């Protein structure tokens, strides 16, 4: 009987190890693959197309746990929403984003600029600085505060939108991260992304771009 119990325990340990390994491999695969290659901005659901200016700008929220696996940090868990920005210039001259302002406008009119790495790290630090209390049976174990690490900086360095110029017949893409704390359980509903001070090669400001997220939500499974 003892031999059978021992074998069962060994099998369960082996099965647990296999499942953990598969989970880690899946997470590493998702991270290693990164986001899919950006397509023409006009092909995305949430997009504003300026036909006369030959420019289209799209926004794709990464608002699910599955999509955010490409990052080193779970930003949704810390109330930051990654949004992929896709800009396509189909004109014959470059456009400049050197002075661009890209704000998340909530349904109630809150104007939220893109977050900096320090903003994310500060919130992570505030939540973790006192450690956590983990119940274990009738007792509670208090864990030590987490030490800061460079994962946020790595993500911003690798994924943040950084192209200041979009050349003719070119698509550029990258992520911006927005603080959605306090916006409720459906921060995208009725919200939009606003682009101002996108300029042409002569420094003339293009008409502003406004991207409602309801267009994106309409394409998502209910």
Steps between C-alpha positions, in 0.01 A plus 500: 500500500784739591667429166182591311460826698865587438460440127185714491682785676789474255257503206319807636831680550604412145165613361526832688851552363380429145211745533721773645757447227234517229361818654844663515581396143168644383569830676853516361370424150240776526763744625760398242257540211414861587204677339392402149648699215316827456269523199376808320327711767187523286435126553449529878153547655585809707647738244478856373581538130579836345461433129614844383811489719567134413550407867322239712549446873364198683495398867486141622448456876676208666221458751507124558733278700574298185614801297717642780709183526750663264608732785722425798255675735126447541400863442127432522555366852644841591224696323704604198361431153747434215375640169675423174524801271516431125574791264499462121620777270382435145610841378809604310658702782591410860291602800644607833394393849769703673241721673211254506260485796322167545240499779254239619163672540263312730123488456476769772752727328808419708811586297774247578851528351713194433675364807874503556689199640530682834120523524464124470790424733364739762167319511664160513724624780211646699309174482799284586691717749316357803521144376202268509328281756439145381260280701636149566248303701440670836813721468596786270842532343622851418718518189777754457453797265607436143818661377469727195617351173555614144209316337296817447796682346568201275140492379492873430836483325389212281134576432430872549412700189811697408489595131510880470471485121278278286649481153290490180321170439605371840326363808643553848367340817568485872333511840394772738384422853210683664398524865140377521473490878163631610337465156286201599475151358449614139748786444484470120125545471430848368871587513727610217862573416578852382802595287597864466797675338574237239683708238593473135850546357453879496408514868132560432272332753263240357139489608474319836442123510225360722468124548189374687557170679137399454603397147743253653253373761242425231737243350568319828314189619231575755 
